[in-house]
Amino acid sequence: MNIRAASEEEAMAYTREQLDEIAEPFETKALRALAAGDIAQVRALLAQMRDGAAGLDGLSRHTLARKAAKLRRDFGEDGARDALRRISTQLMRTWIEQYKAGDEKGAIADLVAVYREQTGGAPQPLNEDEEKITLDLAPCGTGGLLDRQKLPQKHPDHYGPWSDGVPTYCQICKAWQAALNAGAGGDVWTTDKGANGHCRVTFHKRASKGQTLFSEQEKRELPQRRVDRAIEKLERGETDLAPLIEGQRKDGMPWHDFGVVCLAHFYAIALEKGGPDYLDETLRETYEPAFVAGFPRYAALSDEELAREIARTWNYHCADFTLTEEEDRFVFRLDPCGSGGRLYRRRMWRDMFRYGDPLSPLVPAQHPIDFNRANAPSYCTHCAASNRAQLSRADDPATPLFFVADGHAQMKPGEACKLYAYKKAARDIDPALFAQVGLQPKRRGGGHS
């Protein structure tokens, strides 16, 4: 739907109501259509909701794999394995505590939720016997998808197998398992890779051996996303969908937050290994290539399409935000951002992250990779890398300036961050944004400001 309120010559094109409609989550639109009996619209919106986090999930699995591969290149396989062990021990902290407290069912349910929310994966219903619970992934939504794309063969330096034959991404998953098993005092979580991206996940019972943990309904529904359950109900002609739609944009939080916290710990390892310069290099080599790969897609969008796409991204990035318009750009006020902002405010799923904990540092020194700030949140350095990737090419009109963060907006945990999506006709880009990442200002279309 195009809601342009004015001609192309008019810079301020949208009313407050129109901007609110652009930012509105798919779930809100779907609930309104459901109430109006517009089932065709509900069906169309559910399809969009199902893939709402696909881009974010793709970026996450690629950057995680590339970070592990860089550690292996730079510090050898033993050094990389030790880093993965330390990252995973901190990442699995709350699960280790849960197992030690005897809550196997709760711990397993939340691990299933991590797999369930990976876009593109296909977890099957749980199977349970007296000794174990198995979850078949057909395929796995992370390493399995990379396998199906044959990336370990096409790009072995980033995704290929290590000396034990296990591909890079799956090395990370194996490290998560090893950390939980060590903390729980025995094998409680293992995986066995199959063909064509398939994987079997096994949760071995300890305290609950001989007991039945999950009901038949739980075994069927726990691995299934709510949006998929809603689609199935609609296909059966059932329209009591509201409970499966409400709040859907944040359903992906288990995998979203698990991946975000894992990335944050990778940044901490990079800081330990070589300070801000090495973190800068790590982001340049691992995150920026995956980010830049999306430039042609975003450059092809109209101004309104771009605003809608970034709004969709923030909705599925577990953010709370408002959208306003300026003459040359759209402004997303993130209160908080779904990753860096929630990390800063200690709002992650399962209380998984707090700055000051192990592998959870602020960056003490000013550096372009931390927006030239002192005591900057280490996770937010990837936004500085995003800015650099865009602003270093800002004089090229073919480069989309679609995701430019103001790295000085959120100086304290309670403050909101700001994200700018510049319109195609924009010429003069805020010079302060260049200075934050150590660049000289450039004017769109060539030259310096």
N, C-alpha and C positions, 0 to 999 in steps of 0.2 A: 504494500500500500504506500503510495506517495502522498505526503501531506504538506507539500510545499505551500506556504501561505502567501508567497510573493513571487515576483519575477526573479530571474537569475541575476538581474542587475542589483537587486536589493540585498545588502549584506546581512541584515538581521532577518532571517527567513521564517523563524518559528515562534509561535506563541508559547506561553507557559504550559498550556494544556497539551500542545503538540509535543513539547519536550518531555513532559511527563509520560505521554503515551509511548514515546520512543524508549524511555528507560523502564517502562513497566515490564515486569517478568512475564514470561509465557504462561506461568501458572495462573496469574491473575486474569489474563485474557481468557484462558481455558475455563476457569471457574465462571466467568461472566457468560461465555458462550454456552456452557452447560446449563446455567440457570435460564438462559433464553431458549433452550432446546435446539441450539444450532449444532447438531452432532457432527456434521461435516467439518465445521470449524474446530470442534474439539479434537477430532481425529487428526487434522492437519497440525494443530498445536502440539499434540502428544508426540508426533513424529519429530518436531523440532526440539521438544524437551528431551527426548531420548538421546539426542546427539549434542545436547547443549554444551557439554564440557569436552567435546572431542578434541578441539584444538589445544586446550590446556593440557589434557592428558597426553597428547602426542608430544608436545614440547617437554613435558616432564620426563617421559620415558627415554627420549633421546638425550636430554641433558644429563640425566642420571648415568646412563651408560657411558657417555663421553667423559664424564668426570672420573669414573672408575678407570677407564682406559688411560686417561692422562696420568693418573697416579702410577699405573703399571709402567707406562713408558718412562716416566721420570724417576721412579724410585724402585723399579723392579717388581717382580711378582710378590716377593715376600713383603716388601714395604707396602704395596697396595693392599695385600691381605690384612696386614696389621692395621692399616687405616680403616678398612672396612669393618674389622672386628671392633675397633673403638667406636666408630659411628654407630654400629648396630647395637652395641651394648647400651649406649645412651638412648637410642631410639626405642628399644624394647623395654626400657625401664619400667613402665607402668604395667606391662604384661608380666614381667618377672615378679613384680609385687603381687599381682593378681593370682598368679600360680602359687606363690608361696602362701597366700591367704586361703588357698583351697578352692577358689572360684574358677574351676576349669571351664564350666559352661559359658560364663560371661567372657572369659578370655578368648575362647574359640569363636564365639559368636562375633566378637569384634574383629578377629582376624578374617573371618568369612566376609564381613562387611567391607574390609579393605579390598579383597579380590572382587567382590560384587560390584563395587562402584567404579571399576576401571572400564571406561568406555571402549566398546569393541570386544570385550571379553564375553564369554558365554559360560558362566558357572552353571553346573547341573545340580539337581536336587542332592542333598546330603544322603550318604549311606552310613548307617551306624550299626556296630555290633558291640559285644561286651568289652572289646579291647581298643577299638579305634573308631574314628569318624573320618570318612573320606569325602573329598570334594573334587570332582572332575571338572577341569577347565577346558572347554572345547571351542575356542582356544583360550589360553591365558591372555588377559588384556594388556600385558606389558611385554615381557620377553617373548611370549608366543606370537604376538603381532609382529615383532621385529623378525622373528624366525620366518613367518609367512612372507614377509617382504624380502627374505633372503639377504638381509643386511649383514649378518655375520660373514657371508661369503663375498658380498660386494664390497664391504668396507671393513676388512678384518682388523685394521688398526683401531677402529672405534667400537666395533661390536663383536669381533671374532672370539673364538675359543681361547682359553688359557691352557696351561700345560696339562690340566686334567680333562680337557675336552669340553668344559662348560663355557658357553658364551658369556660375554662380559656382563650383560644385564643380569643374567641368571646368577652370576657370581654374587651380585648384591643381594638378591633374594636368599641365596644360600647362607650368606653372612648374617642376615636377619634371623634365620632359623637357628644357626649355630649359637648366636648370642642368647636367644630365648632358651635353648636347650641347656646351655651352660648355666644360666641363672636359675632354671627350674630343676636342675639336678638330674637330667636325663633327656632322652629324645622324646619331645612332645609334639614337634612340628617338623615334618620332612616333606620333600617333594620328589617326584619322579617324572622326568621329561618324557614325552611321547613324540609321535610324528606329527608334522603339520601344525606346530604350535600348541599341541595339547599338553596338558600337565595334570598329574594326579597329586593332590595335596592330602596328606594324612596327618590327623591329630591323634596322637597316641594317648590313651587314657592312663592316668596315674592314680590320683586320689579317687577318681570315679570309676575305676575299672569294675566291670560287672554291673554297672548301673546304666539305665537309659537316660540320656541327658535331654534329647530333643523329641518332641512330639512329631507325629506324621505331618501335621500342618507346618511346624517349624522347619522340618527338613525340606519341605517343598518351597516355603516362602522365604526363608532366611537368605538363600543365595540369589534371590530374584529382586531386582530393583522395583520400586513402587511404580515407576512409570511403565515398566513392562507388564506389571500386573494390571494396570489400568487399561493398557492397550488390549490385553487378552480379554478383559471383561467387556470392553466395548465390542470386540469381535463376536462375543457371545450374545450381544444385544442388551447387555446390562449397562445401566447408566448411573448407578449409585457410585460415582467415581470421586466425589469431592474429597473423602478422606485420603485417597491416594494421590491427589493433586496438590493439596494445600502444603506449602512449604517445600515443594519439590526442588526448587533451585539450590537448596543447601543439602539435599540428600547425599550428594557426592562427597560430603565433608570427610568421611573416614579415609578414603584414598587421597583426596586433596590434601588433607593436613598431614597424613603419613608421609606423602612425597615431599611436601614443603619442608617438614622438619628434617627429613633425611638430607635434602639439599642444604639446609642451613648448617648441618653438621659437616658436610663436605666443605663448605666455605671456611669453617673453623679449622679444619685440617690444612687447607691451603694457607691460611694465615700462619699457622704453626710452622709449616714447611718453609715459607719464604716471605712472610709478611704481606703487606698490601700489594707490593709489586708482583708477587707470585699469584695472589688471588686475582689481580688484574689480568695476568697472562692466562690463568685458568679460565676465566670468564670469556676472554677473547677467543680462546681456542675451542671451548666446549659449548657455551651458551649462545654466543653471538651467531655462529653459523646456522644453528637451528632457528634462531629468531629472524635472521636476514632471509632465510628461505621463504618466509611468508610475505616478503615485500611485494612481489608481483600481484599476489591476490589482493592485498589491501590497496595497492595503487590503482587497481581496476574498478574500485568502488566509487560511487558518487558520494557527495558529502553526507547525504541522508543515510545511504547504505552504510557508510563508515560509522556514523554515530550509532546506528542500530547494532552493528556488529560489536563495537566496543562495549555498548550497554549489555549485550548478551554475554560477553566475556566477563564483565564484572558481576553480573547476576550469578554466573556459574563459578565464579572465583570466590564465592562465599563472602562477598562484600556488601556493605550497606552504603548507598551513594545517592547523590542527586546530580542532575544534569542541567547545566545552563549553557547559554550561547553568548559568545562575543563576536565581534565583527569578523575575525579571521579564524576562529577556532571554537570547538566545543570544550567545555570544562566539566570534568567529572570530579566531584568532591567526595572523597572516599572516607567514610567515618564509621568503621575503619576499612582500609584495604583488606581484602580477604586473606592475604598472606603476610606481608611485612607488617601491616598495621595490627593484625590480630596477634602475631608473634610478639610485637612490642607491648601489647596490652595483656598478654598472658591469657588469651582466649582460645587457645588451640584445643581441639578434640582431646579428651582424656587427660587434659593438663600436661600435654607432652613436651612443652617447651617453656623455659623461662630464661631470659638473659641473665647471665651470671652463673648458670649451671654449667657443668662440664660440656665442652664443645658448643657453647652458646655465648660467644663474646660480643661485646661492642668493639668497634675499631677505634683505638685511641687516637691515632694520628690523622691529620688532614691528608687527603690523597684524592686524586680525581676519581678513583673507583669507589669512594664513599662520599661523593658529591662535595669534596673539599670541606668536610665537616670533622670536628673532633667528637669522639665517642658516638659515632654513628652506628645504627643497627647493622650488623654484618650481613644479614639477609638482604637488605635493601641495596647492596652493591650490585645485584643483578639488574636493577632498574637503571643504575648509572651506566652499566654496560649497554642496556637497551638504548638509552639516550645517545651514548657515543656512536652506536651503530647507525642511528638515524641522523643525528646532527652533523656528523663528519661528512655526510653526503647531502646536506641540506640545500646546497646550491644547485642540485640536480632535481628538476621538477618531477622526474620519474620516481624519486624516492619518497615514499609516503611517510609523513610525520604523524603517525597514527597513535602512538603510545609513548608520549613524552611526559615524564614525571617531573614535578617540581620537587627536587630533593631537599629543599629547605622548608617545605610547608609543614612537615611533621617533625618538629624538633623535640617534642615530648610525647610520651605514650598516648596522652589524651587528645592530642591534636589530630585533625584530619589531614590526609594527604590530598594532593591534587594531580590530576592527569589531564593532559591536553591532547586533543585530536585536531590537527590543523586542517583547514579546508584547502581544497585544490588551488584556489585563487590567492591563498596567503602568500605574502612576499617578505614581510619583515617579521622574523622570529625573535622572541624575547631574548636579548643578548645575555641576560642573567643565566638562562638555561645552558648556554654554551660554557660560560665561566664555571658553572658547577662541576663540569666534567673535564675542565682543562682545555677547552677548545676556543679558537677565535670565532666570533660571530660571522655567519654567512647569510647572505640574502638569497632568497629563492630565485632561481633563474640566473644565478651567477653573481660573483663578486662578494665583497665583504660589507657588512652593515656599517 
